Amino acid sequence: MQTLIDPKSFGKVGVLFGGRSSEREVSIMSGTGVLNALRSRGVDAHAFDPGTQTLAELEAAQFDRVFIALHGRFGEDGTIQGVLETLRVPYTGSGVQASAIAIDKLTAKRIWASEGLPTPAWRVGHADTDWKRVVAELGDELIVKPAREGSTIGITKVTQHDGNELAAAFETAVRYDDRVVIEELIRGRELTCAILGEGATARALPLIEIRAPAENYDYRAKYFSEETQYFCPAPIDDRLAREIQQLCVRAYTALGARGWGRVDVMLRTDPRGDRPYLLELNTSPGMTGHSLVPMAAKAVGMSYEDLVLEILAAARLEVAA
């Protein structure tokens, strides 16, 4: 189907990557892949780096639409989406509100919880938090993370509870964000679900199971390690896989996401049965050689180039003129 798209119909396309977030390095890898894929299909695609170029230059470029390959702050949080709405340039992925909600793990979790969707129990961390009380309420194993960062940046897994380790984990997280989430650690299988489309037409791609060295899927394991293993489709029961995919689509639509995204899930197995827990929604996922959305697309026969074209074809403005 994607081969029927006329590349000239997209007009002049900007690929936004780089930026000023802590994920700049990964964004450059993602954007370079997207740029090359579009050009290989005959799209008039041009690189644009908001980290080194001005908004005046973005306006002067007169792009007909843009592919957002920015990750983290200023790219995945509604900021650049608001700029593009103002400039009236259609863009890929979620709009201003959904982007801002999804990157904020606290807000996303509150919405999921209000919708009855499962997510690990949590508390908001502060400098004067009673750590012993947190342990008593959430359990012996915890995750401490910045509310509005991605790629596991600033995250600490805490298993010692003399108070010092939790306090140190908080200090690490607060360097990246003044909003800190303390979350119960879910032990189990790590899964992710890529989603394309929006609303009633949103569809889940095959689940991927991630098996990282020492169960530590950190920044290095995500983007640079050759030891991390990926299984796509995930080797789990078909019925359970469909249930998790449906859950992820519900989580995606509950936040108002559109275009594309990726929902991260932990699958806990206990005597009561398998239970998935929603961790977060990425509204501008990685598109590198190690990235998971292209991997899931490949499992259903969609090439990287066709995936990029489908995402670009769905580019639009959130607010009507």
N, C-alpha and C positions, 0 to 999 in steps of 0.2 A: 504493500500500500504506500509506503513512504517513497518509493521510487517514482510515484506519479506526481509528487510535489515538484512544481516548477521552481527551481532555485532563484530564478530572476524575480519571482513574485514577492520575495522577502525584501527586495530593495537593498539599500545600504544597511548592513547589520554591524552593530558594535558588539564586541565580546568584552565584557567588563571583568577584569581579573587583577589580582595583586592586592590593591587596597592597603589599609592601614591597620588591620587587625593582627592579632597574634597568630592567625592562620594564613598570613600572607604567602609564605613559601608554598603551602599546599594549593592555595588559590592560583598561583602562577602555573603550577603543574596542571591543574584542572583546566584553566583557561587556554593554555597552550594546546591541550588535547582537543578541546571544543573548537578552537580557531582552525586547527589543521583539518579537523573532520568537516567543518562547513566549507572550507576552501576546496577540499577534495571533491565535494559534491557541486561545485560551481557557484556557491553562494558568495556574494560580494561582502566578505567579512573582514573587519578591521579590529585590531587590538586597541583597548583603552584601559589605562591603569589609573583609577581614581586616587591611588596613593602617590602618584607623581604628576598627574595632570589635573587641571582645575575644572570646576563645574562650568566655567565660561567656555573652556575648550570642548566640554561635552556638548554643550548647546550648539557651539559652532560647527561641530562634526555633522550635525543634521542627520543623525541615524533615523532610519525608518522603523527600526525595532532593535532591541538589544537582548543578548543572552547574558544573564547574570551568572557568572562563575565566581562570585565573591563569597567568602565564608566568614562567619563571625560578625563582629562589630562593624558597623558602617556598610555592610553588604547584605547581611542575612537578617537584619533586625528591623527592617522597615525604613531605614534612613535613606538608602539609595532609591528605594521604591517611591518614597515621597518626592524625591528630586525628579524622578522620571514622570511621575504623575503631573508635577508642576510644568515640566517641559513638554508634556503630551507625547511622550515616546513610549510605545507599547513595550512591555518587558516580560521575560519568562518568570514563572513561579508565582508564589503567593503575593498578595497585595500588602499594603502597609500594615493593616491591623493584624492579619494572620501572621505575618513575619515577626512583628513585635511580640505577639503572644507566644509563638512557638519557641523563640530563642530564650524566653524567660521561663525557666523550668518551674519556678514557683507558680506562675500564673497558669501555665499549661496544666500542671498537676491539679490545681484547684478546679479548673474547668472539667478535666477528666473525672475527678472525684464527684463533682456535682452531677455529671452525666452517668454515674454509676459504673465507670470504666476502671479497671484495676490498675493501680500504680503503687509503688512502695510507699509505706508510711513515712512521713517526714516532719521535720520541724525547721523553723527559720533560726539560723545561728546569729548570735550577737556577741560582742566582746565580753559581756557580763553573763553569758549563758551558764546555767547550772548544768555542767556536763554530766554529773552523776544522775541527775533527773532525766536527761536525754537518754542515757544508757538504760535506765529503768523503764522508760516508755517505749523505746525503739528496739532494744535488744543489744546483744553483745558485739555484733559486727555492724559497722556503719560505713557509709560513704559520705565524705564531705566535699562539696563542690561549689564553684561559683555559679550563681543562678543564670548568668548570661554569657557563658563561654562554650566553645565546642571543642571537638577533637581531644577530649579528656584533659584539656589544659587546666591546671590548678586543682585537679582532683586527687584526693588521698583516700585510700582504703585503711580504715582504722580497726584494729583488733585488740589493742592494748588499752586498758581503761583505768589508768591511774590518774587520768585527767590531763596529763601533760601532752599525750599524743593527740588527743582531741583538740586541745588548745593550739597545738602546733599546726594541725591540719586546717583549723580555722584561719590561722595567720597566713597560711599558704593560699587558701581560697580568696581571702579578702584582698590580697594583692591584685587580683584580677577583677574583683567586683565587690561592691559594698553590700550586695545581697548574697547571702550564703545559705545553701540548702544542706541540711543534715538528713540523710536518708537511710532507712534500714537496708542492709546489704542482702540482696537476694542471691542465694547460691543456686546455681543450676546451669542450664544451657543458654548460651548467648545467641540470640537470633536477631535478624533485621529484615524488614519488609519494605521494598521499594513500591511506590504507588505513582501511577500516572493518571492524569485527568482531574476532573473536579465534580463535586456534587454527586448526582445519581450515576454519572458515567465514570467515576473514579474506579480504577481497577488495580488490584494488587498483583505484583509479579511474584515469582516463586520465592519462598523464604530461603534465606541463607543462614547457615549455622557457622559461627566463628569460634575457632579453638585457638586461643593465643597461648604462648609460652607462659607457664606458671599462672594461667588464668588471669593474665594482666594485659588487657587489650588497651595499651596506652598509645601515646602519640607515635612512638617509634614502631610499635607493633602494627599500627594502622597503615602507615605510609611507607615504611622502609624495611621492615623485617621480612625475610624470606621464610621464617619459621612459623609464622601464623598460618593456620590452615582454614580453608573455606570450603563448605560443602553446600552445593546448590544444584538441585533443590535440597533443602535440609532433610536429613534422614530421620523423619518422624512420621507417625501415622497420618495417612491422608486426611482423615476426618479432623484430627487435631490441627493439621496444617491449615485446612480451610477455615476452621474456627479462629485461628490466630490471624489469618489474612483478613477475615471479616472484622475482627476487633481492631486491627490496624487501620482499616478504611474508616471505621467509625471514629477512631481517635483523630484521624486526619481531617475528616469533615467537621468534627466537633470544634476544631480550632479555626475552621474556615479556610483551610489550605486549598490551593489549586495548582494546576500545571504539573507539578511533580514534587516528590518528597521521599523521605525515608524514615520509617518508624523503628526505633530500637526497642527490643523486648528481652526480658529475662524469663525463662521458663523454669519454674520451680517444680520439682518432682517430690512428692511426699505421699504418705499412706492414703491421703484423701484424693490423690490423683494429680495430674499435671495441671499447673495453673500459670498462665502468662501474666506478666506485669509490664505495663508500659513505662519506659524510661524517658524517652524524649522524641520529638519530631524535628528532623532536619529539613528545612525548606529550600536549602541550596546545597545538596549533598556533593561530596567529592566526585570528580570525574577523571581521576588519575588512573594510572596503570594498576593500582591496588584497590580501586574504588568498587563499591558494592552495587550501585545501581546499574552500571554497565554489565556487571557480572550476572545480575538477575535477568536483565534484558536478553543477554546472550543465551540464557537457558530456554527462552521461548523463541529463539531464532531471530532475534532482533540485533542487528549489528550496532556497533558504537555510533556509526554515522547515521543510521536510521533513527536511533534513539535521540540523538542531538536534533535531528530535523523535526521529529515529532514534538519535542519540547519547544523548539523555536516556533513551530506552527501555531502553538497554543498561546503565544505571547499576546498580551492585551493590556489595556488600562483597566484599573479598578473603578475609577470614577468616570462616568459618561460626560462627554463635553456639554 
